[in-house]
Amino acid sequence: MVLQARQTYYQRLKEAQATYPNSSGYENHHLIPMYLGGPKNGQTYRLPIAYHKAITQAFRQEWRYGQRRPNPQELTDILVQVYAKYPIPQLIGITP
């Protein structure tokens, strides 16, 4: 399962870099996005900017900005959906 997640990460990173070619560098990503109820001081992970933009878009597709906050089950479902598509590299043994 970890090997598959690593392959997914590298594929999604490549796609994100193609989609956002002028996005170099890194930024911090909140594991639970603040607009979904995650705390401002919650767990963050350093991600390539292009990959972070792709994850942000995936979250927006699952739960648009401006809606009410999801209930705990909805939040869990959103997190599972997004991170299945866009694994957090540090959680699968990759340092970005």
PEQUI-V387943 format. One record per residue. RES is the residue in one letter. SS is DSSP state (alpha for helix, beta for strand, coil for the rest). NEAR is the number of other C-alpha atoms within 8 Angstrom. Layout:
res/ss/near
RES/SS/NEAR
RES/SS/NEAR
This chain:
res/ss/near
M/coil/4
V/alpha/6
L/alpha/6
Q/alpha/7
A/alpha/11
R/alpha/12
Q/alpha/8
T/alpha/11
Y/alpha/12
Y/alpha/8
Q/alpha/8
R/alpha/11
L/alpha/10
K/alpha/8
E/alpha/8
A/alpha/13
Q/alpha/11
A/alpha/7
T/alpha/7
Y/coil/8
P/coil/9
N/coil/4
S/coil/8
S/coil/8
G/coil/6
Y/beta/8
E/beta/9
N/beta/8
H/beta/10
H/beta/11
L/coil/9
I/coil/11
P/coil/10
M/alpha/9
Y/alpha/7
L/alpha/9
G/coil/9
G/coil/11
P/coil/8
K/coil/5
N/coil/4
G/coil/9
Q/coil/7
T/beta/8
Y/beta/10
R/beta/9
L/beta/12
P/beta/11
I/alpha/11
A/alpha/14
Y/alpha/12
H/alpha/11
K/alpha/9
A/alpha/9
I/alpha/10
T/alpha/8
Q/alpha/8
A/alpha/9
F/alpha/11
R/alpha/9
Q/alpha/7
E/alpha/9
W/coil/8
R/coil/8
Y/coil/6
G/coil/4
Q/coil/6
R/coil/4
R/coil/7
P/coil/9
N/coil/6
P/alpha/6
Q/alpha/7
E/alpha/8
L/alpha/10
T/alpha/8
D/alpha/8
I/alpha/11
L/alpha/9
V/alpha/8
Q/alpha/9
V/alpha/13
Y/alpha/9
A/alpha/8
K/alpha/8
Y/coil/10
P/coil/13
I/coil/9
P/alpha/12
Q/alpha/9
L/alpha/7
I/alpha/10
G/coil/6
I/coil/8
T/coil/5
P/coil/7
